[in-house]
Amino acid sequence: MSDEEILDIAFENSYKVLILDYDWEEIMSETHPFIAHNPARSHASKEDVKRILNYFERTEQYRKCQSIQNYLTERL
């Protein structure tokens, strides 16, 4: 698996945890337990969320960008 594939999985998993309320502990027990932020913290840092937003902007996944922007506005 390439570094880019690992990065893609990590950002997708972070999106699932932050926006879709997936259980991060379940993700950690899966085959590819990569997450782009520290899920053990009670809240993701603003910097981590902005980094996740920037990733989805670069990959042109704008629906996810809107959800993440809403998360930033409402929760951080």
N, C-alpha and C positions, 0 to 999 in steps of 0.2 A: 504494500500500500504506500502510495506516495505521500509526501508531506502535505501537498495540496489537498489530497483526499481526506487526510486526517483533519486538516483545518476546516474543510467543508462540513464534516461530520460534527466537529466541535461547535461550530456556530449554529448548525441546525439543532443540535441537542440543547444548546443554551436558549435558543428561541423556544423550543418545546417547554423547557423548564420555566422560563420567565413569563411567556405570553400564554401558553396553552396549559399551564399548571401541571405538567407531567411530573412524576415523582423522580427526582434526580437519583435517588438510591436505586431505583429500577434500571435507569440508564447505566449506572455504574456496574450493574451486574450483567449487562449485555455484552455482545462480542466486541463492540467498539465503544468503550466507555470514555469518550472524549467530550469535554465541556469547556467552553471558552471563558467561563467565569468561575468563581469559587462558589459552588452551590451550597456549601455548608454554612455560609454566612446567612444571617436572617434576611438581608436585602443585598442585591447586587449593587456594586458601587456605580456611581454615575458614569465614571470613566469606562468601566466595563461595558455598560449598556451603550454608551456612545460608540465604543469600538465595534460592538455587534451591529449597531445601526450602520456604521460605515462599511462594514463587510457586505451587508445586504444592499446598500446603495451601489457599491462597486459591481455586485453581481446582478444588478437591475431587478431585484425582487421587491418591487415597490409596495405591494400589499403588506409584506412583512415590515417594510420600513414604516408604513403608517401605523401599524400596531405597536411597533417599538417606540415611535414618537409619542403615541398616546400613553404608553407605559411611563416614559420619561416625564410627561406633563402631569399625569395623575398620581404617580407613586414616588417620584424622586424630587 
